[in-house]
Amino acid sequence: MSVSSLLPSPHRRALAPLALLPLLLTGCSLADTAGGSGTVTVTVGHQSPTINTATAGALIQAHGFFEDHLARVGEETGVEYAVVWEDHDTGAPITAGMLAENIDIGSMGDYPLLINGSRALAQGEHARTTLVSVTGYNPLGALNMVVVPPDSPARTLDDLAGGTVSASIGSAGHGTFVQAWERAGLEPGEVTVVNQQPQVGSSALGSGEVDALAQFVAWPGLLVHRGEARLLYDGSELGVPTLHGVVVRDAFAAEHPEVVQAFLLAQLDATRHLRENPLEAAETVAEASGLPVEVVYLYNGPGGAVHFDPTIKPALVEALRGDTEYLAAIDDFAELDVDAFVDDGPLREAFAAEGVEDYEAALAVTDNPLPITGTDTTCEVEVTDPATAGELWIDGEEATRPAATPECLLAAVRAAQEDGGQVRAAYVPNAATGTRWFADAAVWVLDPDAPEGERLSPFTTEQGALRHLDGRPGAEIVDYDRAVREARP
């Protein structure tokens, strides 16, 4: 039995091998007890519940990718390496650990990354940190969302004026909310934001203590999947890229560049594994995080909101620059030179060492590297358009079924139900922004005057559906059950 199975899910901590647990509990390092100066211990802070960091945490750990690369390095250097994994709910404790020199490599979202770099720099040059890779990103910001209770009267952000919103201050979810609130023409003082960890905020939302929850993946999807929330604001409406990435302590990287290289090579292994085995990877992350696999697959599956691409794209760096002004408004944020904070040199070296893919070519790719493909057996066509492709997951089947369009997906759902099949999950892209969402939680618009096969359009929010109704006098919003009945393959 592994240590992780002994720890409470979904908030597992310090997932180290069983033999190392007594050392960790007594505060001893491996260098003190196992080989002296010949042993290098590296501590990695990650966030298994934040599933778009999986390629720098849960997947690397589960498959031993990092340890494998370190073992090969050790054969060349004669040094023994040991890895300690720390699992956290947000980026803040990882940053605290890095500032205390207790964590060497961490993964977190864009706003926490910038806070990490800023606070490290404030402690002096010796404490500097550097962003060395991206784990996952969304070009429009769909990784962050605002949800409300299912029976909430709120239909837009404006409706939250005078209310209370739970957020993790300084998180990616909070940053998106601040920007969206400002864009809506609202003043900061018109809403009260309370600083809460995601699980605390989720409980507060359920008990009615707060009116809304602004968080990052996977919390909005989890609450909607449980029937405990309704999506009010989809971060993709902001149109600002959001990302999660890997940050390292410069002092540690300077002393052990071979460890940083091994980690980046392990991340490339994990990224490749996820792209080639998305359902298996989702099951691995679900087991590590305690999240329902259907929620993990919503984000990490083909066509998901997360683009698993480690390259540090110029558009993402530009987004980080834009984020700094909002951080200055919501946090004690010391000025940070984003260009100096970001360094893709080590990642380029990892690409070159691996020799599988050209970095510049990968850098130029902006489409989701994991699209939905295959044959739609309901509509009897090939799935080719990512903007309309969906997926159906029937309980008991080893593979999901691709759908070419939302209407084809709904027709497949109806056929499965008529055959007695249990629909485990059905996924569709938001017709306006492409955000992948649960079909039974989407807001559906039926337009009888639309071309055949395009009569049913899904949206993540009611406001998105209402915008679609403009100029379509015969169209109407319908519930999921009716949408399924109306679908024509």
Summary of the structure (lengths in Angstrom):
residues: 489
radius of gyration: 22.7
end to end distance: 48.4
largest distance: 76.2
contacts: 1780
relative contact order: 0.12
helix: 45%
strand: 20%
